[in-house]
Amino acid sequence: MSEAFVDAARQAGFPCNSDFNGANQEGVGYFHLNIKNGRRFGAADAYLKPAMTRQNLTVFTDAQVKKVVFEGKRSVAVELRHKGRDRVLRANREIILSGGAINSPQLLQLSGIGDRDILENLGIRCLHELPGVGKNLQEHVDACVLVSSRKNSGFTASFGGLLKMLPDTIRYFLSKRGKLAKSITEAGGFIKSSDSVNRPDVQLHMLPLLFDDSGRDLKLMSNPGYSVHVCVLRPKSSGTVTITSADPFAAPEIDYNFFADPDDCKVMVDGIRQARRILAAKAFDDYRGEELHPGADRQSDEQIIEKVKEKVGLVYHPVGTCKMGTDRMAVVDPQLRVHGLEGLRVVDASIMPRLISGNTNAPTIAIAEKAADMILEKAEGCDI
Ligand SMILES: Cc1cc2nc3c(=O)[nH]c(=O)nc-3n(C[C@H](O)[C@H](O)[C@H](O)COP(=O)(O)OP(=O)(O)OC[C@H]3O[C@@H](n4cnc5c(N)ncnc54)[C@H](O)[C@@H]3O)c2cc1C
């Protein structure tokens, strides 16, 4: 089905691209994947595990940091709950927050860093006012075109579908090869939503199953079908992450504010139309059943966006809530040090000022690599 998608896109007039990370991003093709020996090879595998034997590294698991402790404007320790026990860890040199775009701003707010009104309303003393903490939340807002299939060649979450996967499951456990050693999202593309834009503003993810609501809709998924997910690559809408309590174990409020900017609606509607063009091409003739979502009867901009909003999704790419910069709303400076404070950096996806036009894992690793260089230079006495 992934091959059908690439063929269909070519038939519909979209360029093919064998390397989205090469000189030109535009086109359809296959994604690069972080897979080694049949498993996703994450940052822990690549960076942490090889360093675990070092004398100067201690990893606490089942631990949650509650706040950063300050002496004046200098961060000196973190308070944490570790295996049910409260502890304080002091820092000799500096503290690096890498809680991600949801939890790094949460931790700063819990520590008294952020928008004064929000903090004081919750009874938290504002140690340092930084109004940008938790603002500027950006994410790839996503919607799908779901089509039922006349051929049962993709994945289904039904008993029969799972049984059909048995040979692949055995093969995977014996050799770490085959379908299960790949990604369910092999094919996709970066396309222009219309001729009026000069570079791709939409990403497509093709899935050989009826995948909606982050895979929670098992009833839908038990039927044969396929999905093309359409996401807005550079959304203009932005939202917020805000603590709702001084309790570090309470979840913050996450408001993506999707589609607040009408331009995002336009890109999404045009992107859905482009996905439909691909799905209508000859390569899908043997598969094509009924368009289940948004539904073939939904053709006008208003009808499409209304339906999209019923099932709006995301690509798990939150960024921007501790943005790097030098303006009033910036949280960290170009060396990722929190503005106005000493001994505290943020190193994760939250520091991206703008959401990048692609998946966020590799860019976050690039941020971490760059930060490591900057921290080492500082440790070695260079004034940067
Ligand atoms: C389901 C899913 C699928 C994804 N798929 C892809 C993909 O295919 N390709 C891609 O490029 N990107 C993908 N991403 C996005 C990618 O994973 C993120 O962009 C990247 O992990 C961001 O890194 P980070 O360091 O900013 O945050 P994270 O990776 O979220 O790391 C933050 C860490 O901090 C820990 N933490 C948070 N708060 C605390 C606290 N108070 N105390 C202690 N620890 C804390 C968290 O447990 C977590 O381990 C996906 C994300 C998700 C959720």
PDBQT file of the ligand as one rigid body, heavy atoms in Angstrom, charges set to zero:
ROOT
HETATM    1  C1  LIG A 401       4.119   9.037  20.142  1.00  0.00    +0.000 C 
HETATM    2  C2  LIG A 401       5.170   9.919  19.534  1.00  0.00    +0.000 A 
HETATM    3  C3  LIG A 401       5.697   9.620  18.297  1.00  0.00    +0.000 A 
HETATM    4  C4  LIG A 401       6.675  10.421  17.714  1.00  0.00    +0.000 A 
HETATM    5  N1  LIG A 401       7.189  10.075  16.503  1.00  0.00    +0.000 NA
HETATM    6  C5  LIG A 401       8.157  10.821  15.948  1.00  0.00    +0.000 A 
HETATM    7  C6  LIG A 401       8.744  10.451  14.718  1.00  0.00    +0.000 A 
HETATM    8  O1  LIG A 401       8.394   9.435  14.128  1.00  0.00    +0.000 OA
HETATM    9  N2  LIG A 401       9.714  11.251  14.198  1.00  0.00    +0.000 N 
HETATM   10  C7  LIG A 401      10.121  12.389  14.820  1.00  0.00    +0.000 A 
HETATM   11  O2  LIG A 401      10.993  13.075  14.298  1.00  0.00    +0.000 OA
HETATM   12  N3  LIG A 401       9.587  12.770  15.996  1.00  0.00    +0.000 NA
HETATM   13  C8  LIG A 401       8.623  12.015  16.575  1.00  0.00    +0.000 A 
HETATM   14  N4  LIG A 401       8.071  12.378  17.777  1.00  0.00    +0.000 N 
HETATM   15  C9  LIG A 401       8.532  13.639  18.380  1.00  0.00    +0.000 C 
HETATM   16  C10 LIG A 401       9.823  13.451  19.165  1.00  0.00    +0.000 C 
HETATM   17  O3  LIG A 401       9.725  12.314  19.992  1.00  0.00    +0.000 OA
HETATM   18  C11 LIG A 401      10.045  14.708  19.998  1.00  0.00    +0.000 C 
HETATM   19  O4  LIG A 401      10.157  15.847  19.157  1.00  0.00    +0.000 OA
HETATM   20  C12 LIG A 401      11.306  14.624  20.855  1.00  0.00    +0.000 C 
HETATM   21  O5  LIG A 401      11.299  13.479  21.671  1.00  0.00    +0.000 OA
HETATM   22  C13 LIG A 401      11.386  15.864  21.730  1.00  0.00    +0.000 C 
HETATM   23  O6  LIG A 401      12.487  15.715  22.593  1.00  0.00    +0.000 OA
HETATM   24  P1  LIG A 401      12.564  16.499  23.962  1.00  0.00    +0.000 P 
HETATM   25  O7  LIG A 401      13.881  16.172  24.551  1.00  0.00    +0.000 OA
HETATM   26  O8  LIG A 401      12.188  17.912  23.733  1.00  0.00    +0.000 OA
HETATM   27  O9  LIG A 401      11.392  15.915  24.859  1.00  0.00    +0.000 OA
HETATM   28  P2  LIG A 401      11.107  14.385  25.344  1.00  0.00    +0.000 P 
HETATM   29  O10 LIG A 401      11.675  13.404  24.367  1.00  0.00    +0.000 OA
HETATM   30  O11 LIG A 401       9.647  14.360  25.643  1.00  0.00    +0.000 OA
HETATM   31  O12 LIG A 401      11.950  14.267  26.673  1.00  0.00    +0.000 OA
HETATM   32  C14 LIG A 401      11.566  14.861  27.872  1.00  0.00    +0.000 C 
HETATM   33  C15 LIG A 401      11.911  13.900  28.995  1.00  0.00    +0.000 C 
HETATM   34  O13 LIG A 401      11.806  14.569  30.224  1.00  0.00    +0.000 OA
HETATM   35  C16 LIG A 401      11.137  13.732  31.149  1.00  0.00    +0.000 C 
HETATM   36  N5  LIG A 401      10.479  14.624  32.121  1.00  0.00    +0.000 N 
HETATM   37  C17 LIG A 401       9.528  15.547  31.908  1.00  0.00    +0.000 A 
HETATM   38  N6  LIG A 401       9.221  16.183  33.045  1.00  0.00    +0.000 NA
HETATM   39  C18 LIG A 401       9.996  15.657  33.997  1.00  0.00    +0.000 A 
HETATM   40  C19 LIG A 401      10.143  15.901  35.414  1.00  0.00    +0.000 A 
HETATM   41  N7  LIG A 401       9.425  16.843  36.044  1.00  0.00    +0.000 N 
HETATM   42  N8  LIG A 401      11.040  15.152  36.109  1.00  0.00    +0.000 NA
HETATM   43  C20 LIG A 401      11.787  14.209  35.485  1.00  0.00    +0.000 A 
HETATM   44  N9  LIG A 401      11.699  13.941  34.147  1.00  0.00    +0.000 NA
HETATM   45  C21 LIG A 401      10.821  14.664  33.432  1.00  0.00    +0.000 A 
HETATM   46  C22 LIG A 401      10.151  12.959  30.306  1.00  0.00    +0.000 C 
HETATM   47  O14 LIG A 401       9.769  11.769  30.964  1.00  0.00    +0.000 OA
HETATM   48  C23 LIG A 401      10.983  12.696  29.056  1.00  0.00    +0.000 C 
HETATM   49  O15 LIG A 401      11.765  11.539  29.186  1.00  0.00    +0.000 OA
HETATM   50  C24 LIG A 401       7.100  11.580  18.382  1.00  0.00    +0.000 A 
HETATM   51  C25 LIG A 401       6.575  11.893  19.650  1.00  0.00    +0.000 A 
HETATM   52  C26 LIG A 401       5.633  11.065  20.218  1.00  0.00    +0.000 A 
HETATM   53  C27 LIG A 401       5.080  11.407  21.594  1.00  0.00    +0.000 C 
ENDROOT
TORSDOF 0
